[in-house]
Amino acid sequence: MIMTSIERTLWEPINPSLSLYHYKGSTRALSKSSVPILLIHGPMTSHRTWDNLAHQLHMSGCSNILAVDIADIQTGTSVRSATRFLQTVVAYILDNVGDTKKVVLIGHSTGGLLVRRYLLKTLDASHVVLAFTLGTPHTRTDFPHQVFLPPDDETQQIIQGTTTVVRTPYIPSETFLINIFGNGAGKQFDGTVKGVYLPEAVNLEVPLQHTMLKYDRLVVQEILAWLQGLRYRMRFYLQSLEMKTPDTEDGMVGPFCFDVNGMQSPYRGSFLAAAEHPYTFERTNTPLATLGHPQQKKTYISTELRLKDFSRTRSVRRRLMVRLLNSLDDNTTTLHEMQDSEGSQIALRLHIQKMPVLLAYD
């Protein structure tokens, strides 16, 4: 539902020095949640860009809806400075708004990029229980003047005896991160941002253009479902692997990648491993993929894992396709061991969490 100009309501400034505003709905709604929700705009807009989404959240029972104006995002001058400013704003909210010491972040376009940088740069981001990025340029936009985010650090490998321990950049696992992008102008393309799958986020593709992501009912319904605890998060991690039969004369295997329900990971590259050499992966590593699943009466769900072989030196590519069957139980971890067509040993860890209830529902 889109409000008309007559129905537009005012935002009340609660901290002018931080350009922070509180949404005051024109229609009284029964409060069902006091967890603060902070809305973060994109370039060349302000807190008023959230009028429609704020109205719909307010009518669904969200009582602490906040929005902030960030000059560095409005002008596209400095994401680094904007991240520091957002840290100050969130600290103020935790100390002065609500009584839960928790916060939900929703960012559109560059605002979503700022949300993700906040999670990566904040030493302890466990207070951000849920974060949404809407139409966010996680790699780049189609307009190079907008935002550039340097690539993550290269994967680090630590040799311990005969085993290599693989470490990737740490991503806070406490936060439920939802990445929503549109395909209104084509596959994985919303008119401004090419959709990028984040392995640490639940990724949702919707048939919308860039601006519509801020208030369309499909997006609002998904946001509410996560707030109401009606979703599970499933994260797939590599536990260990030992690859067989080298692809090159120097004894290397690959490159290859894994595909979970059609989502290829890692999203910026592929694995290259030494044959007959064991690798283990730290528990804090980036997931192979993160999936969301609605509550349902069925107690078991299945997911598909594939290995994709990109080696150009083999006449027959190595193959692996398995279906993993798991119970939808909260806070459970299961280990799956498997072999590819060459006899490689691969172990995968799956962790399932149910979203906590932040917004009561009927």
C-alpha positions in Angstrom: 0.0 0.0 0.0 1.3 3.5 -1.0 0.2 6.5 1.0 -1.1 9.6 -0.7 0.2 13.0 0.1 -2.8 13.6 2.5 -1.8 10.6 4.5 1.8 11.4 4.9 2.7 11.9 8.5 5.5 13.8 10.2 8.7 12.5 11.6 9.6 13.9 15.0 13.3 14.9 15.5 14.6 13.2 18.7 18.3 14.2 18.3 18.9 17.0 15.9 22.7 16.8 16.2 22.5 13.2 14.9 19.8 14.0 12.4 17.7 11.2 14.0 13.9 11.1 13.6 11.1 9.0 15.2 8.1 8.1 13.1 4.7 9.3 14.5 1.8 7.6 12.7 -1.3 9.5 12.1 -3.3 6.4 13.0 -2.9 4.8 16.3 -1.8 1.2 16.1 -1.5 -1.4 18.8 2.2 -1.7 19.8 3.5 -5.2 19.4 7.2 -4.5 19.5 9.6 -2.1 21.2 12.7 -3.2 19.4 14.0 -0.1 17.6 14.1 -0.3 13.8 16.6 2.1 12.2 16.0 3.0 8.5 19.1 4.1 6.5 18.5 5.9 3.1 20.5 5.8 -0.1 22.1 8.6 -2.2 20.3 11.9 -2.8 17.4 11.1 -0.4 16.6 11.6 3.2 14.6 10.0 6.1 11.4 11.0 4.2 12.1 8.3 1.6 10.9 5.8 4.2 7.4 7.3 4.7 5.5 4.3 3.2 7.6 1.6 4.7 7.4 3.3 8.1 3.7 3.6 7.8 3.3 -0.1 7.1 5.6 -1.2 9.9 3.8 1.1 12.3 0.4 -0.3 11.3 1.8 -3.8 11.9 2.7 -2.9 15.5 6.3 -1.6 15.4 6.4 1.3 17.9 10.0 2.5 17.7 10.7 3.3 14.0 13.6 5.6 13.5 15.3 7.1 10.4 18.6 9.0 10.1 19.9 11.5 7.6 23.6 10.8 6.7 25.3 13.6 4.8 28.1 11.4 3.5 25.6 9.0 1.9 23.4 11.9 0.5 26.4 13.3 -1.3 28.3 10.0 -1.9 31.5 11.4 -0.4 32.7 8.9 2.2 31.4 5.5 3.2 34.1 5.2 5.8 33.1 8.4 7.6 29.4 7.4 7.3 30.2 4.1 9.0 31.7 5.9 12.0 28.7 8.2 12.1 26.3 5.2 12.0 28.2 3.6 15.0 27.5 6.8 17.0 23.8 6.8 16.0 23.3 3.1 16.9 25.1 3.6 20.3 22.7 6.5 21.0 19.7 4.4 20.1 20.8 1.5 22.4 21.2 3.9 25.3 18.1 6.0 24.8 15.4 4.2 22.8 13.5 1.1 23.9 14.5 -1.3 26.7 15.9 -4.3 24.8 19.5 -3.2 24.0 18.8 -4.6 20.5 18.3 -2.9 17.2 17.1 -3.8 13.7 18.8 -2.1 10.7 17.2 -1.6 7.3 19.3 0.0 4.5 18.3 0.8 0.9 20.9 1.1 -1.9 24.1 2.6 -0.4 22.4 2.6 3.0 22.4 -1.2 2.8 26.1 -1.1 2.0 26.6 1.0 5.1 24.7 -1.6 7.2 27.0 -4.4 6.0 30.1 -2.3 6.6 28.8 -1.5 10.1 28.5 -5.3 10.8 32.1 -5.9 9.5 33.7 -2.9 11.3 32.0 -3.1 14.7 33.9 -5.2 17.2 30.7 -6.7 18.7 27.6 -6.3 16.5 25.5 -8.8 18.5 23.1 -6.0 19.4 22.0 -6.0 15.7 19.7 -8.9 15.8 18.4 -8.5 12.3 19.6 -6.4 9.3 18.1 -5.9 5.8 19.9 -4.7 2.7 17.6 -3.6 -0.1 19.0 -3.2 -3.6 22.5 -2.8 -2.3 25.6 -2.6 -4.5 27.7 -5.1 -2.6 30.2 -5.2 -5.4 29.4 -2.2 -7.6 26.6 -0.3 -9.3 26.1 0.3 -13.0 27.1 3.9 -12.3 30.8 4.0 -11.2 30.5 7.4 -9.5 28.3 6.0 -6.8 30.1 3.8 -4.3 33.3 1.7 -4.4 33.9 -0.9 -1.7 37.3 -2.5 -1.7 37.3 -6.3 -2.0 37.6 -8.4 1.2 41.0 -9.7 2.3 42.3 -12.7 0.5 41.7 -16.1 2.1 44.5 -16.8 4.6 45.9 -20.3 5.0 47.9 -21.4 8.0 50.0 -24.6 7.8 49.8 -26.7 10.9 51.8 -29.9 10.5 50.3 -31.9 7.6 47.0 -30.0 7.6 46.2 -26.6 6.2 43.7 -24.5 8.3 41.7 -22.1 6.1 40.6 -18.8 7.4 38.4 -16.2 5.7 37.5 -12.7 7.0 35.3 -12.9 10.1 31.6 -12.1 9.6 29.4 -11.6 12.7 27.2 -14.7 12.9 24.9 -13.3 15.6 23.1 -11.0 13.1 20.4 -12.4 10.8 21.3 -10.6 7.5 18.8 -10.5 4.7 19.9 -9.3 1.3 16.9 -8.4 -1.0 17.4 -7.3 -4.6 15.2 -6.9 -7.6 15.1 -8.3 -11.2 12.6 -5.8 -12.5 15.0 -4.9 -15.4 16.3 -8.4 -16.0 17.8 -11.4 -14.3 19.5 -10.3 -11.0 19.3 -6.6 -12.1 17.0 -4.0 -10.6 17.8 -1.1 -12.9 20.6 0.3 -10.8 22.3 -2.6 -8.9 23.3 -6.0 -10.2 22.0 -8.5 -7.7 24.9 -10.1 -5.7 24.5 -13.2 -3.6 26.1 -12.8 -0.2 27.2 -16.1 1.3 26.6 -14.8 4.8 23.1 -13.5 4.1 19.7 -15.0 3.2 19.4 -13.8 -0.4 15.9 -13.0 -1.9 15.3 -12.0 -5.5 12.0 -10.2 -6.1 10.4 -8.8 -9.4 10.9 -5.2 -8.5 12.7 -2.0 -9.6 15.2 -0.3 -7.4 13.0 2.3 -5.7 10.1 -0.1 -5.2 12.2 -2.2 -2.9 11.6 0.4 -0.2 7.9 -0.1 0.2 6.4 -2.8 -2.1 4.2 -5.3 -0.2 6.4 -8.3 -1.2 9.4 -6.7 0.6 7.3 -5.5 3.5 5.7 -9.0 4.0 9.2 -10.6 4.0 10.5 -8.0 6.6 7.5 -8.7 8.8 7.9 -12.5 8.5 11.5 -12.2 9.8 10.4 -9.8 12.6 7.7 -12.2 13.6 10.0 -15.1 13.9 8.4 -17.0 11.0 11.7 -17.9 9.3 14.6 -20.2 9.7 18.2 -19.4 8.7 20.3 -22.3 7.4 24.0 -21.8 7.0 26.3 -24.2 5.1 30.0 -24.4 6.0 32.9 -26.4 4.8 34.2 -28.5 7.6 37.1 -30.2 5.8 38.2 -31.5 2.5 40.9 -33.6 0.9 40.9 -33.7 -2.9 42.1 -36.6 -5.0 43.7 -36.9 -8.5 45.5 -33.6 -9.4 44.4 -31.6 -12.4 47.7 -30.0 -13.1 51.4 -31.1 -13.2 52.1 -29.2 -10.0 49.7 -31.4 -8.1 46.8 -28.9 -7.7 43.1 -29.6 -8.0 40.7 -27.1 -9.4 39.5 -24.5 -9.7 36.2 -25.7 -8.4 33.3 -24.3 -6.4 30.2 -25.6 -4.5 26.6 -24.8 -5.4 23.9 -24.9 -2.7 20.4 -24.9 -4.2 21.7 -23.0 -7.2 23.7 -20.4 -5.2 27.3 -20.5 -6.2 29.9 -19.8 -3.5 32.3 -18.3 -2.8 30.7 -15.4 -4.7 34.0 -13.9 -5.8 36.0 -17.0 -6.8 36.7 -20.7 -6.7 38.7 -23.1 -4.6 42.2 -24.3 -5.6 43.6 -27.1 -3.5 46.6 -29.4 -3.4 45.8 -33.0 -4.1 46.1 -35.5 -1.3 46.4 -32.7 1.3 43.9 -32.3 4.1 42.3 -28.9 4.7 40.2 -27.9 7.7 38.1 -24.7 7.9 37.8 -22.5 11.0 34.3 -22.3 12.5 34.2 -18.5 12.0 34.7 -18.8 8.3 32.3 -17.3 5.8 29.5 -19.8 5.0 29.3 -21.5 1.6 25.7 -20.3 1.4 22.9 -19.1 3.7 19.3 -20.0 3.0 16.1 -18.9 4.5 13.1 -21.2 5.1 9.6 -20.4 6.3 7.9 -22.2 9.1 6.0 -25.2 7.9 4.2 -28.4 9.1 6.8 -30.6 7.5 9.6 -31.5 9.9 12.2 -32.3 7.3 13.6 -30.2 4.4 16.0 -31.2 1.6 18.8 -29.1 0.0 21.0 -29.8 -3.0 24.7 -29.6 -3.0 26.8 -29.7 -6.2 30.5 -29.5 -6.9 31.3 -27.5 -10.1 34.6 -28.4 -11.7 36.2 -25.5 -13.7 39.5 -27.4 -14.5 40.4 -27.2 -18.2 43.0 -30.0 -18.2 40.7 -33.0 -17.6 38.8 -34.9 -20.2 36.1 -35.9 -17.7 35.1 -33.4 -15.0 34.8 -34.5 -11.4 31.2 -34.7 -10.2 29.3 -34.4 -6.9 25.6 -34.0 -6.5 23.9 -34.9 -3.2 20.6 -34.1 -1.5 20.9 -33.3 2.2 17.9 -34.1 4.4 17.6 -32.2 7.7 15.1 -31.5 10.4 13.9 -28.0 10.9 15.0 -27.8 14.6 16.2 -24.6 16.1 19.9 -24.2 17.0 21.0 -27.5 15.6 24.2 -28.5 13.8 24.6 -31.5 11.6 27.6 -32.9 9.8 27.4 -34.4 6.3 30.3 -36.4 4.9 30.5 -37.2 1.1 32.8 -38.1 -1.8 33.0 -36.8 -5.3 33.5 -39.0 -8.4 37.3 -39.0 -7.8 37.0 -40.2 -4.2 37.7 -36.8 -2.6 36.6 -36.6 1.1 34.4 -33.6 1.8 32.6 -32.7 5.0 29.9 -30.1 5.3 28.4 -28.5 8.4 24.9 -27.2 8.5 23.6 -24.9 11.3 19.9 -24.1 11.6 18.5 -21.3 13.6 15.0 -20.0 14.1 14.5 -16.3 14.0 13.6 -15.0 17.4 10.2 -13.2 17.7 10.7 -9.5 17.7 7.2 -8.5 16.7 4.1 -10.3 18.1 1.6 -11.6 15.5 -2.0 -12.8 15.7 
